[in-house]
Amino acid sequence: MLKQFYRENKIKAPTKGRRFVVGDIHACYATFKCLLEKKIQLNKNDQLFLLGDYIDKGPESKKSLNYIMELIKKGYAIYPLRGNHEQILLDTETNDSKEILAWLMRRSPNMLKNGKLRKKHRIFLNSLPFYYELDNFFLVHANFNYEAKKPFKDKIAMLWKRKFDWDAKVLKKKTLIHGHQPINSWCWVESVDKLTG
């Protein structure tokens, strides 16, 4: 069974290692593996935060998930978040097994076993949290709903929100890091300038 150390949303900095954040792998297993093993040379003192969307679009959803799960089993400090593509898969399986079969057959047929999502993948995906809070950062797949009474409970916003905004009070003046949608750097700088005055 996988270590469940990522159940806690507040994560302390490593005493020796580095911290990395990677967003939206989208089944690009070979690229992801090369990034970790050859470029950054991840070691067990490091922390790696993954912002969701490990599956779909690319060619190797199963290999991508298995690689993440294997790194966790080997003792690497991997902190995966849930993305909207994982949630779509889980929702589809819950609501209509024929729909999941068609969806997976088009996108990642090797994730199926006897016409169903593999149990180990279902358990892993269901265990993924929606955000992490670090010493100076909040990590989330999409963003938070700053108008909600409890923005850290609005799972739909954390998976689907497309508007980039930032609320210093809600985020305790911490930096927001998200995946889901690319943002032009000039747009981000302009937005932060407006928000921070």
BELBELFEN-V259006 format. One record per backbone hydrogen bond with DSSP energy under -1.0 kcal/mol. NH is the residue of the N-H (numbers start at 0). CO is the residue of the C=O. If there is no record, write none. Layout:
BEGIN
NH | CO
NH | CO
END
This chain:
BEGIN
6 | 3
10 | 132
19 | 46
21 | 48
25 | 52
26 | 53
27 | 24
28 | 26
31 | 27
32 | 28
33 | 29
34 | 30
35 | 31
36 | 32
37 | 33
38 | 33
39 | 34
41 | 35
45 | 42
46 | 17
47 | 76
48 | 19
49 | 78
50 | 21
57 | 55
59 | 26
63 | 59
64 | 60
65 | 61
66 | 62
67 | 63
68 | 64
69 | 65
70 | 66
71 | 67
72 | 68
73 | 69
74 | 71
75 | 70
77 | 75
78 | 47
80 | 49
81 | 128
86 | 82
87 | 83
88 | 84
89 | 85
90 | 86
91 | 87
92 | 88
93 | 89
94 | 90
95 | 91
99 | 95
100 | 96
101 | 97
102 | 98
103 | 99
104 | 100
105 | 101
106 | 102
107 | 103
110 | 107
111 | 108
112 | 115
115 | 112
117 | 110
121 | 117
122 | 118
123 | 119
124 | 120
125 | 121
126 | 122
127 | 124
131 | 138
132 | 8
133 | 136
137 | 174
138 | 131
139 | 176
141 | 157
145 | 143
147 | 144
152 | 149
154 | 152
157 | 153
158 | 154
159 | 155
160 | 156
170 | 166
171 | 168
172 | 167
173 | 170
174 | 135
176 | 137
178 | 140
180 | 178
187 | 183
188 | 184
189 | 185
190 | 186
191 | 187
192 | 188
193 | 189
194 | 190
195 | 191
196 | 192
END
